[in-house]
Amino acid sequence: MPKRSLILLGLGAFLVPFLVGGALLLLPELGIFGDPPFTDEIPEKRPRRPDRKLLERHADQPIGEILAERKAALAETDAAAAGDEDDDGVPAARAIPPILAMLPDSPLPFPDDAVPRDEAGLKAFVTSMKADGESGSSTAEERWQFNLALAALGVGPESLPAAIRAETRPAPESAVFPVRFVRREAELRGPLALGDFDGEGGPEIVAAGGASLYKVEPGGGLVALDGLDGTEPGDSLHPFDFDGDGRLDLYLARGGGLPDSLLRNLGGGRFADETVARGLLAFGDTTSILWTDYDRDGLPDLVVGSRDRPLELYRQTEGGLFEPVAWDLRLWVPGGVTALAAGDFDGDGHPDLVAAREDGRVRILLSRPAAAWSDWRFEDSGFDASFPSGAPVSALAVRDVDADGNPDLILATASPDPAVGSLRLLRNEGGGVFSDLTAEAGLRLDAPVLSLAFADIDRDGYDDLFLGTPALLPDRVFRNREGAGFADVSVTVQGGYLGETVSLHAGDLDADGGADLLAFDADGSVRWLEAVGGEGRWLRVAAPRQPAGTRVALAVRDADWVLRSIEGRLGPDASLVLGIGAATTVERLEVWPAHGGEQPLKALENLEPDQTVIIELPPPPAKRAVVPVSVEPSE
């Protein structure tokens, strides 16, 4: 072979690895390096699904088999990772202090009749802490635990030296606020969902992450039903009547690589998993779920937030299937979503979105309607709703806290911001403009917050605020002062429990017009608190077959002939309870479409308070062509 050819061959052999490697780097879909990471910039072409290989592997399998195989595969991966001593960069789960299981399961300050769950353990803990204290090595957290242990054993803070004393017997904040929380015994495990799942008008509780279903009897007792037996539990539960048949369905969100599940309510206490049949099979780490009818076609759509995938909006088609359209609508959040919410912030009649991310950023995305769904867009409002320090949001909610007709936004963080604390109350001024009223509203709080919920515990027509906190810090309750701000009444209402409250659920479970609060703790236990003593009157409104978000407006009059307007929106089970304060009569009740409308769907006059009113309305016009789907019963 000529010398020139030998030289060219050698040079080619030398360059080939570099050329191939360069091609793999530039075109990762050709090689072993996987997909490029998603960024904040919207891709020019529709991005490939990160879970496409898993979708191909599990094509045509029933969801039960898919879940079983994925659980086994993930268990093997976890076992292999357990032997790897390298730090993978994932933060470890918060450890629950052992002392929590020894303390009384009671609010702070501990009542006189509170009994420690492990008195001997507390005494041993106190003895060990005394020894450590003599060496001067105790931390502020350890001193707080020391004080809690002594308080549980009947020793007050006045018996301790000032240097290590902590206030474990705070005085009630109010001598006139009448509401108290009463503990109800119930053997429940979370995660939870509340709603009318059997369509008979009474409440049910879905527990154990979707594996258990209970009917709540009029007296508050629980009757176990078997409609969800055998369901693989989810990390959070999201009820909604997605198919408009008047029965409350259930979406189970799962993290860690397991697929979510959409359980359709078949009636008669039976559910069927239609995840695959409806086009919703996906593999990832789901963190948040939101049901909303973004295009107002009468068909609820689904927004899925994930830690490891871009935000996805599934548009429900007329055939009852779900198609991913987030990229088409230029709705782009590359991942790391921690919380989602929706509300019509700019008053145009179309729901807007709020998305909080792990990096602390919070985006308010305003809907920009179009005649065709494909021309619809979401536009960043430009308002910075994040905490100044960049602390990630642990919980958020959309609520009209001042009853002015505009939905406001409240955000919480488990990493309190040095400048503003752990809460932000953003008042909606209209047109998508917000003002920060946190301090003015009396919501400056420096304790970490894990969860939040709203309910009207005194039935005055204004929603009060509940905050769940980490272990050994008392949960907080803030009374809404008729839209003029909030006042801390945690001690007054006896709501300062010390568990690690990771989620809160409020509802009227015994149909008496009062608020019930279910607190789900990190250990899986559930605490049921009933608000008693509320002096306001109430009206419960149920409108079967009407979509969530349907607006209910009341005109009420009290004994002094003062007229007042009160509004609310139907929940996922097409009902709501409205506190009406001192009103002696409901002069008019109007039911309006969820988004706008020139006249009410129904109007009633001269109603007595303290009752349930059932509004019979024809269901919204069907916009779907019914397409049969193959289903797999959940049991």
C-alpha positions as CSV (number, residue, x, y, z in Angstrom):
1,M,0.0,0.0,0.0
2,P,1.4,3.4,-0.9
3,K,2.8,5.5,1.9
4,R,0.3,8.3,1.3
5,S,-2.6,5.8,1.8
6,L,-1.1,4.5,5.0
7,I,-0.8,8.0,6.4
8,L,-4.4,8.8,5.5
9,L,-5.7,5.6,7.1
10,G,-3.8,6.2,10.3
11,L,-5.0,9.8,10.4
12,G,-8.6,8.6,9.9
13,A,-8.3,6.0,12.6
14,F,-7.0,8.7,14.9
15,L,-9.8,11.2,14.1
16,V,-12.8,8.8,14.0
17,P,-13.3,8.6,17.8
18,F,-13.2,12.4,18.1
19,L,-15.7,12.9,15.2
20,V,-18.1,10.3,16.6
21,G,-17.8,11.7,20.1
22,G,-18.5,15.2,18.8
23,A,-21.5,14.1,17.0
24,L,-22.8,12.4,20.1
25,L,-22.3,15.6,22.1
26,L,-24.0,17.7,19.5
27,L,-26.8,15.2,18.7
28,P,-27.4,13.4,22.0
29,E,-30.4,11.6,20.5
30,L,-27.9,9.6,18.5
31,G,-25.9,8.4,21.4
32,I,-25.7,7.3,25.0
33,F,-25.6,10.7,26.7
34,G,-29.4,11.2,26.9
35,D,-31.4,14.3,26.3
36,P,-30.0,17.8,26.9
37,P,-31.2,19.4,30.1
38,F,-34.2,21.6,29.8
39,T,-33.7,25.3,30.3
40,D,-36.0,28.4,30.7
41,E,-35.9,29.0,27.0
42,I,-38.8,27.5,25.1
43,P,-37.5,24.8,22.7
44,E,-38.0,25.6,19.0
45,K,-39.2,22.1,18.4
46,R,-41.4,20.0,20.6
47,P,-39.1,18.4,23.1
48,R,-38.9,14.6,23.3
49,R,-40.5,13.1,26.4
50,P,-37.9,12.0,29.0
51,D,-40.0,8.9,29.7
52,R,-40.4,7.7,26.1
53,K,-38.4,4.5,26.6
54,L,-40.6,3.6,29.6
55,L,-43.7,4.3,27.6
56,E,-42.5,2.0,24.8
57,R,-41.5,-0.7,27.3
58,H,-44.9,-0.7,29.0
59,A,-47.1,-0.2,25.9
60,D,-50.4,-2.1,25.9
61,Q,-49.9,-3.2,29.6
62,P,-52.7,-2.7,32.1
63,I,-51.9,-0.1,34.8
64,G,-51.8,-2.7,37.5
65,E,-48.9,-4.6,35.8
66,I,-47.1,-1.3,35.1
67,L,-47.2,-0.2,38.7
68,A,-46.0,-3.6,39.9
69,E,-43.1,-3.7,37.5
70,R,-42.1,-0.1,38.2
71,K,-42.2,-0.7,42.0
72,A,-39.9,-3.7,41.6
73,A,-37.5,-1.8,39.3
74,L,-37.3,1.2,41.6
75,A,-36.8,-1.0,44.7
76,E,-33.8,-2.5,43.0
77,T,-32.4,0.9,42.1
78,D,-32.9,2.1,45.7
79,A,-31.2,-1.0,47.1
80,A,-28.2,-0.3,44.8
81,A,-28.1,3.3,45.7
82,A,-28.2,2.5,49.4
83,G,-24.8,0.8,49.0
84,D,-23.3,3.9,47.3
85,E,-21.7,6.2,49.9
86,D,-21.3,9.1,47.6
87,D,-23.5,12.1,48.1
88,D,-26.0,12.3,45.2
89,G,-26.9,15.9,46.0
90,V,-30.5,15.0,47.0
91,P,-31.4,16.6,50.3
92,A,-32.3,14.0,53.0
93,A,-35.8,13.9,54.4
94,R,-36.2,15.9,57.6
95,A,-35.7,13.7,60.7
96,I,-38.6,13.7,63.2
97,P,-37.2,14.3,66.7
98,P,-37.7,11.2,68.9
99,I,-39.2,13.3,71.7
100,L,-42.3,14.0,69.6
101,A,-43.6,10.4,70.1
102,M,-43.1,10.9,73.9
103,L,-45.1,14.1,74.3
104,P,-48.8,14.4,74.8
105,D,-50.8,14.4,71.6
106,S,-52.3,17.8,72.6
107,P,-52.0,21.4,71.6
108,L,-49.6,23.8,73.3
109,P,-49.9,24.9,76.0
110,F,-50.6,21.3,77.2
111,P,-53.9,21.0,79.0
112,D,-53.9,20.0,82.7
113,D,-55.3,16.6,81.8
114,A,-52.7,15.9,79.0
115,V,-50.9,12.6,79.5
116,P,-47.4,12.0,78.0
117,R,-47.3,9.1,75.6
118,D,-44.0,8.0,77.1
119,E,-43.4,9.4,80.6
120,A,-40.4,7.3,81.4
121,G,-38.8,8.3,78.1
122,L,-39.3,12.0,78.8
123,K,-37.7,11.6,82.3
124,A,-34.7,9.9,80.7
125,F,-34.6,12.7,78.1
126,V,-34.6,15.4,80.8
127,T,-31.9,13.7,82.7
128,S,-29.6,13.4,79.7
129,M,-30.3,17.1,78.7
130,K,-29.4,18.2,82.2
131,A,-26.0,16.5,81.8
132,D,-25.5,18.1,78.4
133,G,-26.6,21.5,79.8
134,E,-23.9,21.4,82.5
135,S,-21.3,21.2,79.8
136,G,-22.8,24.2,78.1
137,S,-23.1,22.4,74.8
138,S,-26.9,22.6,74.3
139,T,-28.4,24.4,71.3
140,A,-31.5,26.5,71.1
141,E,-33.4,23.6,69.5
142,E,-32.3,21.3,72.4
143,R,-33.3,23.9,75.0
144,W,-36.8,24.1,73.4
145,Q,-37.1,20.3,73.5
146,F,-36.0,20.4,77.1
147,N,-38.7,22.9,78.0
148,L,-41.3,20.9,76.1
149,A,-40.4,17.7,78.0
150,L,-40.6,19.5,81.4
151,A,-44.0,21.1,80.4
152,A,-45.3,17.6,79.6
153,L,-44.2,16.4,83.0
154,G,-45.9,19.3,84.7
155,V,-42.9,21.6,85.2
156,G,-43.6,25.2,84.2
157,P,-41.0,27.5,82.6
158,E,-41.0,29.7,85.8
159,S,-39.1,26.9,87.4
160,L,-36.2,27.2,85.0
161,P,-33.2,29.6,84.9
162,A,-33.8,32.5,82.5
163,A,-30.9,31.4,80.3
164,I,-32.6,28.2,79.3
165,R,-36.3,29.2,79.8
166,A,-38.7,29.0,76.8
167,E,-42.4,29.9,76.8
168,T,-44.4,26.7,76.7
169,R,-47.5,28.2,78.4
170,P,-48.5,31.1,76.2
171,A,-51.6,32.9,77.3
172,P,-54.7,33.0,75.0
173,E,-54.6,35.8,72.5
174,S,-58.3,36.7,72.8
175,A,-60.8,36.7,75.6
176,V,-63.8,37.1,73.3
177,F,-63.1,34.9,70.2
178,P,-65.6,32.0,70.9
179,V,-64.2,29.2,68.7
180,R,-62.4,26.2,70.1
181,F,-61.1,23.1,68.4
182,V,-62.3,19.7,69.7
183,R,-60.4,16.6,68.9
184,R,-62.4,13.8,67.3
185,E,-61.1,10.3,67.4
186,A,-60.7,8.6,64.0
187,E,-58.3,5.9,62.9
188,L,-57.3,7.5,59.6
189,R,-54.1,7.4,57.6
190,G,-53.1,10.0,55.0
191,P,-52.8,11.3,52.3
192,L,-56.4,12.4,52.2
193,A,-59.2,13.8,50.0
194,L,-62.7,14.9,51.0
195,G,-65.8,15.0,48.9
196,D,-69.2,13.4,48.0
197,F,-67.9,10.4,46.2
198,D,-71.1,8.3,46.3
199,G,-73.3,11.1,45.0
200,E,-75.7,10.8,47.9
201,G,-75.1,14.3,49.3
202,G,-73.1,13.3,52.3
203,P,-69.3,13.6,52.7
204,E,-66.8,10.8,52.3
205,I,-63.1,10.6,53.1
206,V,-60.5,9.0,50.9
207,A,-57.6,8.0,53.0
208,A,-54.3,6.0,52.9
209,G,-53.3,7.7,49.7
210,G,-56.4,6.4,47.8
211,A,-56.5,2.9,49.2
212,S,-59.3,3.4,51.7
213,L,-62.8,5.0,51.5
214,Y,-65.0,6.0,54.4
215,K,-68.6,7.2,54.6
216,V,-69.1,9.9,57.2
217,E,-72.3,9.3,59.1
218,P,-74.5,12.2,60.4
219,G,-73.0,11.9,63.9
220,G,-69.4,11.9,62.6
221,G,-68.8,8.2,62.7
222,L,-66.9,6.5,59.9
223,V,-68.1,3.5,57.8
224,A,-65.5,1.7,55.7
225,L,-66.4,1.2,52.0
226,D,-64.5,-1.2,49.7
227,G,-64.5,0.7,46.4
228,L,-60.8,1.6,46.5
229,D,-59.4,-1.6,48.1
230,G,-56.2,-2.7,46.4
231,T,-55.4,0.8,44.9
232,E,-51.7,1.6,44.9
233,P,-51.4,4.6,47.2
234,G,-50.5,8.1,45.9
235,D,-48.6,10.9,47.5
236,S,-51.4,13.3,47.1
237,L,-55.1,13.1,46.0
238,H,-57.0,15.4,43.8
239,P,-60.8,14.9,43.4
240,F,-62.7,16.3,40.4
241,D,-65.6,15.3,38.2
242,F,-63.6,15.3,35.0
243,D,-66.2,13.6,32.8
244,G,-69.2,15.6,33.9
245,D,-71.4,12.6,35.0
246,G,-72.1,14.1,38.4
247,R,-69.8,11.6,40.2
248,L,-66.6,12.8,41.8
249,D,-63.5,11.1,40.3
250,L,-60.0,11.0,41.8
251,Y,-56.5,11.7,40.5
252,L,-53.6,10.1,42.4
253,A,-50.3,11.8,42.1
254,R,-47.2,9.7,42.7
255,G,-43.5,10.7,42.9
256,G,-40.3,8.8,42.5
257,G,-40.9,7.4,39.0
258,L,-44.2,5.7,39.5
259,P,-47.0,6.7,37.2
260,D,-50.0,8.7,38.4
261,S,-53.5,7.3,38.2
262,L,-56.8,8.7,37.1
263,L,-59.6,6.8,38.8
264,R,-63.0,7.2,37.2
265,N,-66.0,6.9,39.5
266,L,-68.4,4.3,38.1
267,G,-71.0,4.8,40.8
268,G,-72.1,2.3,43.4
269,G,-68.8,2.7,45.2
270,R,-66.8,1.3,42.3
271,F,-63.8,3.0,40.6
272,A,-61.8,2.1,37.5
273,D,-58.3,3.2,36.6
274,E,-58.4,4.9,33.2
275,T,-54.9,6.4,33.2
276,V,-53.8,4.5,30.1
277,A,-57.1,4.7,28.2
278,R,-57.3,8.5,28.7
279,G,-53.8,9.2,27.5
280,L,-52.3,10.2,30.9
281,L,-49.7,7.5,31.4
282,A,-46.4,9.2,32.3
283,F,-43.3,8.3,34.4
284,G,-41.7,10.9,36.6
285,D,-41.7,12.7,39.9
286,T,-45.1,14.4,40.2
287,T,-45.2,17.2,42.8
288,S,-48.4,19.1,42.1
289,I,-51.7,18.7,40.3
290,L,-54.3,21.2,39.2
291,W,-57.7,20.8,37.6
292,T,-58.9,23.8,35.6
293,D,-60.9,24.5,32.4
294,Y,-58.3,26.8,30.8
295,D,-60.2,27.2,27.5
296,R,-63.7,27.3,29.0
297,D,-65.0,24.6,26.7
298,G,-66.8,22.9,29.6
299,L,-64.2,20.1,29.7
300,P,-61.9,20.1,32.7
301,D,-58.2,20.1,31.8
302,L,-55.3,18.9,33.8
303,V,-52.0,20.6,34.8
304,V,-49.2,18.4,36.1
305,G,-46.1,19.8,37.8
306,S,-43.1,17.6,38.2
307,R,-39.6,17.8,39.8
308,D,-37.9,16.2,36.8
309,R,-40.1,17.0,33.8
310,P,-41.5,20.2,32.2
311,L,-44.8,21.5,33.3
312,E,-47.6,19.8,31.3
313,L,-51.1,20.9,30.4
314,Y,-53.3,18.1,29.3
315,R,-56.2,19.5,27.3
316,Q,-59.3,17.3,27.5
317,T,-60.7,16.6,24.0
318,E,-64.4,16.2,23.1
319,G,-63.7,12.5,23.0
320,G,-62.7,12.5,26.7
321,L,-59.0,11.9,26.0
322,F,-56.2,14.1,27.3
323,E,-53.6,15.5,25.0
324,P,-50.4,17.3,26.1
325,V,-50.4,20.9,24.8
326,A,-48.2,23.0,27.1
327,W,-45.5,23.4,24.5
328,D,-48.0,24.3,21.8
329,L,-49.4,27.1,24.0
330,R,-45.9,28.3,24.9
331,L,-46.7,27.4,28.5
332,W,-43.1,26.5,29.5
333,V,-41.7,25.7,32.9
334,P,-38.7,23.3,32.5
335,G,-39.2,21.5,35.8
336,G,-38.7,21.8,39.5
337,V,-42.4,22.7,40.2
338,T,-43.4,22.6,43.9
339,A,-46.9,24.1,43.8
340,L,-49.7,25.1,41.4
341,A,-52.8,27.2,41.7
342,A,-55.3,28.9,39.4
343,G,-57.5,32.0,39.5
344,D,-58.8,34.7,37.3
345,F,-56.3,37.4,38.4
346,D,-56.9,39.9,35.6
347,G,-60.7,39.6,35.5
348,D,-61.1,38.6,31.9
349,G,-63.1,35.5,32.7
350,H,-60.4,33.0,32.0
351,P,-58.3,31.1,34.6
352,D,-54.7,32.1,35.0
353,L,-51.9,30.0,36.6
354,V,-49.4,30.3,39.4
355,A,-46.4,28.0,39.4
356,A,-43.8,27.9,42.2
357,R,-40.4,26.3,41.6
358,E,-37.7,24.7,43.7
359,D,-35.3,27.6,43.0
360,G,-37.7,30.0,44.7
361,R,-39.1,31.6,41.6
362,V,-42.9,32.1,41.4
363,R,-44.5,32.8,38.0
364,I,-48.0,34.2,37.5
365,L,-49.0,33.2,34.0
366,L,-51.9,35.1,32.5
367,S,-54.2,33.4,30.0
368,R,-54.4,35.0,26.6
369,P,-57.5,33.5,24.9
370,A,-57.9,32.8,21.2
371,A,-60.6,31.3,19.0
372,A,-58.6,28.1,18.4
373,W,-57.1,26.2,21.2
374,S,-53.8,26.0,19.4
375,D,-53.5,29.8,19.3
376,W,-54.1,30.1,23.0
377,R,-51.1,31.5,25.0
378,F,-50.0,32.1,28.6
379,E,-48.1,35.2,29.3
380,D,-45.8,36.0,32.2
381,S,-47.4,38.8,34.2
382,G,-44.0,40.2,35.1
383,F,-44.9,40.4,38.8
384,D,-42.3,38.9,41.2
385,A,-44.3,36.9,43.7
386,S,-41.2,35.0,45.1
387,F,-39.7,35.5,48.5
388,P,-36.8,38.1,48.4
389,S,-34.3,35.6,49.6
390,G,-35.3,33.1,46.9
391,A,-36.7,30.6,49.5
392,P,-38.7,27.9,47.8
393,V,-42.5,27.9,48.3
394,S,-43.8,25.1,50.4
395,A,-47.5,25.9,49.9
396,L,-49.7,28.4,48.1
397,A,-53.4,29.1,47.7
398,V,-55.7,31.4,45.8
399,R,-58.4,32.9,48.0
400,D,-60.4,36.1,48.1
401,V,-59.4,37.0,51.7
402,D,-60.9,40.5,51.8
403,A,-64.2,39.5,49.9
404,D,-63.7,42.2,47.3
405,G,-64.4,39.8,44.4
406,N,-60.7,39.5,43.3
407,P,-58.8,36.3,44.1
408,D,-55.7,37.0,46.2
409,L,-52.6,34.9,46.6
410,I,-50.9,33.6,49.7
411,L,-47.6,31.8,49.7
412,A,-45.7,30.0,52.5
413,T,-42.1,28.8,52.8
414,A,-40.4,26.3,55.2
415,S,-37.2,28.5,55.0
416,P,-38.3,31.9,56.5
417,D,-37.1,34.9,54.7
418,P,-35.0,37.2,56.9
419,A,-36.8,40.3,55.4
420,V,-40.4,39.2,55.3
421,G,-40.7,35.9,57.2
422,S,-42.5,32.7,56.0
423,L,-45.7,34.2,54.5
424,R,-46.6,36.5,51.6
425,L,-50.1,37.8,51.2
426,L,-50.5,39.4,47.8
427,R,-53.7,41.4,47.4
428,N,-55.2,41.4,43.9
429,E,-55.8,45.0,42.9
430,G,-57.4,43.9,39.6
431,G,-56.0,43.6,36.1
432,G,-53.3,41.2,37.3
433,V,-51.7,43.7,39.6
434,F,-50.8,42.7,43.2
435,S,-49.6,44.5,46.3
436,D,-47.9,42.9,49.2
437,L,-50.0,43.3,52.4
438,T,-48.3,40.7,54.5
439,A,-47.2,42.9,57.3
440,E,-50.2,45.2,57.2
441,A,-52.5,42.2,57.4
442,G,-50.8,40.9,60.6
443,L,-49.2,37.9,58.9
444,R,-45.5,38.5,59.7
445,L,-44.4,35.0,60.9
446,D,-40.8,33.8,61.3
447,A,-41.6,30.1,61.9
448,P,-41.3,27.6,59.0
449,V,-44.6,26.7,57.3
450,L,-45.2,23.4,55.5
451,S,-48.9,23.6,54.6
452,L,-51.9,25.9,54.7
453,A,-55.6,25.8,54.3
454,F,-58.6,28.2,54.6
455,A,-62.0,27.7,56.3
456,D,-64.5,30.0,58.0
457,I,-64.4,28.7,61.6
458,D,-66.5,31.4,63.2
459,R,-69.0,31.5,60.3
460,D,-68.7,35.3,59.8
461,G,-68.4,35.0,56.0
462,Y,-64.6,35.5,55.9
463,D,-62.1,32.7,55.5
464,D,-59.7,32.1,58.3
465,L,-56.1,30.7,57.8
466,F,-54.5,27.5,59.1
467,L,-50.8,26.8,58.9
468,G,-49.0,23.5,59.4
469,T,-45.5,23.6,60.8
470,P,-42.5,21.3,61.3
471,A,-42.3,18.9,64.2
472,L,-42.3,20.4,67.7
473,L,-43.4,23.8,66.5
474,P,-47.1,24.6,67.2
475,D,-49.4,24.8,64.2
476,R,-50.9,28.3,63.8
477,V,-54.5,29.6,63.4
478,F,-55.2,33.2,62.2
479,R,-58.6,34.7,62.4
480,N,-59.8,36.8,59.4
481,R,-60.9,40.1,60.9
482,E,-63.7,40.7,58.4
483,G,-61.3,41.4,55.5
484,A,-59.3,44.0,57.5
485,G,-56.4,41.7,58.3
486,F,-55.6,38.6,60.4
487,A,-55.1,38.0,64.1
488,D,-53.3,35.0,65.7
489,V,-55.7,32.9,67.8
490,S,-53.7,29.7,67.9
491,V,-53.7,29.4,71.6
492,T,-57.3,30.7,72.0
493,V,-58.7,28.0,69.7
494,Q,-56.4,25.3,71.1
495,G,-55.0,24.6,67.7
496,G,-51.2,24.6,68.4
497,Y,-50.5,20.9,67.9
498,L,-46.8,19.9,67.6
499,G,-46.8,17.2,64.8
500,E,-45.1,17.7,61.5
501,T,-48.2,18.8,59.5
502,V,-47.5,18.2,55.8
503,S,-51.0,18.9,54.5
504,L,-54.3,20.3,55.8
505,H,-57.9,19.7,54.6
506,A,-61.0,21.6,55.6
507,G,-64.6,20.8,55.1
508,D,-68.0,20.4,56.9
509,L,-67.9,16.7,57.6
510,D,-70.9,16.4,59.9
511,A,-73.1,18.8,57.9
512,D,-73.7,21.1,60.8
513,G,-72.3,24.2,59.1
514,G,-69.1,24.2,61.1
515,A,-65.6,23.7,59.8
516,D,-63.7,20.4,60.3
517,L,-60.0,20.3,59.9
518,L,-58.0,17.2,59.0
519,A,-54.3,17.5,59.5
520,F,-52.0,14.9,57.9
521,D,-48.7,14.5,59.7
522,A,-45.4,13.2,58.3
523,D,-45.7,9.9,60.2
524,G,-48.9,9.1,58.3
525,S,-51.3,9.9,61.1
526,V,-54.4,12.1,60.8
527,R,-55.7,14.6,63.3
528,W,-59.4,15.5,63.1
529,L,-60.3,18.8,64.7
530,E,-63.9,20.2,64.8
531,A,-64.4,23.9,65.3
532,V,-67.1,24.5,67.8
533,G,-68.5,27.7,69.3
534,G,-68.9,29.7,66.1
535,E,-71.7,32.2,66.7
536,G,-72.4,33.0,63.0
537,R,-75.2,31.5,61.0
538,W,-74.7,29.5,57.8
539,L,-76.1,28.2,54.6
540,R,-75.0,25.1,52.8
541,V,-75.6,25.2,49.0
542,A,-75.4,22.1,46.8
543,A,-75.9,22.2,43.1
544,P,-75.5,18.6,41.7
545,R,-73.9,18.2,38.3
546,Q,-72.6,21.8,38.3
547,P,-68.9,22.3,37.7
548,A,-66.4,23.3,40.4
549,G,-66.0,27.0,40.5
550,T,-69.6,27.8,39.9
551,R,-70.3,31.1,41.8
552,V,-72.8,31.5,44.5
553,A,-73.8,35.0,45.7
554,L,-75.9,35.8,48.7
555,A,-77.7,38.9,49.8
556,V,-78.3,38.7,53.6
557,R,-79.8,41.0,56.1
558,D,-79.3,41.1,59.9
559,A,-81.6,42.2,62.7
560,D,-80.5,45.9,62.3
561,W,-81.6,45.7,58.7
562,V,-78.0,45.9,57.4
563,L,-77.7,44.4,53.9
564,R,-74.5,42.5,53.0
565,S,-73.2,40.5,50.0
566,I,-71.4,37.2,50.5
567,E,-69.9,35.1,47.7
568,G,-68.3,31.7,47.3
569,R,-67.6,29.0,44.7
570,L,-68.7,25.4,44.5
571,G,-66.0,22.9,45.4
572,P,-65.2,19.7,43.4
573,D,-68.3,18.0,44.9
574,A,-70.6,20.8,43.7
575,S,-71.3,22.2,47.2
576,L,-70.1,24.8,49.7
577,V,-70.9,26.2,53.1
578,L,-71.1,30.0,53.5
579,G,-71.0,31.6,56.9
580,I,-73.4,34.6,57.0
581,G,-72.6,36.1,60.4
582,A,-75.5,37.7,62.3
583,A,-77.8,37.6,59.3
584,T,-81.4,36.6,60.2
585,T,-82.5,36.1,56.6
586,V,-81.1,35.3,53.2
587,E,-83.0,37.7,50.9
588,R,-81.6,36.3,47.7
589,L,-79.4,33.5,46.5
590,E,-78.0,33.5,43.0
591,V,-76.0,30.8,41.2
592,W,-73.8,32.1,38.4
593,P,-71.5,30.3,35.8
594,A,-68.0,29.9,36.9
595,H,-66.7,32.5,34.4
596,G,-68.9,35.5,33.9
597,G,-72.4,35.4,32.5
598,E,-75.0,38.0,31.9
599,Q,-77.7,36.6,34.2
600,P,-77.8,34.0,37.0
601,L,-78.5,30.4,36.3
602,K,-80.9,30.3,39.2
603,A,-82.2,32.7,41.8
604,L,-84.1,32.0,45.1
605,E,-85.5,34.5,47.6
606,N,-86.3,34.7,51.3
607,L,-84.4,31.6,52.6
608,E,-84.0,30.7,56.3
609,P,-80.3,30.4,57.5
610,D,-78.8,27.2,59.0
611,Q,-80.0,24.8,56.4
612,T,-78.9,23.0,53.2
613,V,-80.3,24.3,50.0
614,I,-80.2,22.0,47.0
615,I,-80.3,23.8,43.7
616,E,-81.6,21.7,40.8
617,L,-80.1,22.9,37.5
618,P,-79.7,21.1,34.1
619,P,-76.1,20.0,33.6
620,P,-74.0,22.2,31.3
621,P,-74.4,21.3,27.6
622,A,-72.4,18.2,26.7
623,K,-69.5,19.1,24.4
624,R,-68.0,15.7,24.1
625,A,-68.5,12.9,21.8
626,V,-68.7,9.9,24.0
627,V,-65.9,7.5,23.1
628,P,-65.8,4.1,24.9
629,V,-62.6,3.4,26.7
630,S,-61.3,0.1,28.1
631,V,-61.0,0.3,31.8
632,E,-59.3,-1.7,34.6
633,P,-61.3,-1.8,37.9
634,S,-59.2,-0.5,40.7
635,E,-59.9,-3.6,42.8
